[in-house]
């Protein structure tokens, strides 16, 4: 469902993403890991059409994100690390607005609202303005609204930032269920335990390059590690040293 071929992005003299080639098939829950500034968010923004690649191609469900953007974006749901919500709308109005953007019929929006607000614990906040919600409630609202149009591919940038344990468990269980049902999920996270817990495959990016790719058991076996944290720190440290040697 997600295909990248030689995907790269340059900002001035800085190459943020370097020749990234990767396929994420339908139903896979893929965790994209890396240090700050490694290129994770830049990659997601290219895959969702928010940034134009300097070179290379990306396809979502077979549609080129540059030349067939409308068709590709119909398949996509995107939860950024800092979602924008319209503060002066109520939670109900925001949910309805989100459905309208994707052409979801009004009767179905109303039907899904009841189910989604029950699932995400938003029923008592139906008339609350978005600006009055806590961070956790805003995150629940953005997830509820993003799933409304039933995206085939979900991009999530740092899914658990600032969430309480109840919402963390809810999101983890929901992502597992969605992947089992055939949704392709591509997420970035700094929480290595999350990747250990839910990822079908893990990619590690450092200085814009993919430095490791595989299932958790495969990665641990290749590096002789007991846990992802130790392996991640070793990989990213080695990559940083190699970059410094290249500059010398």
Protein Blocks (a to p, Z undefined) as FASTA:
>chain_A
ZZcehiacdehjacfbghiacdddehiacdddddehilmmmmmmmmnopaccfbdcddee
hiafklmmmmmmmmpccddfbdcddfkbcfklmmmmmmmmnopafklmmmmmmmmmmmno
pmmmmmpcfklpcfklmmmmmmmmmmmnopabdcdehjlgoiafklmmmmmmmmmmmmmn
opacddddfblklmmmmmmbdcddeehiafbgcdfklmmmmnopabfklmmmmmmmmmmm
mmmmmmZZ
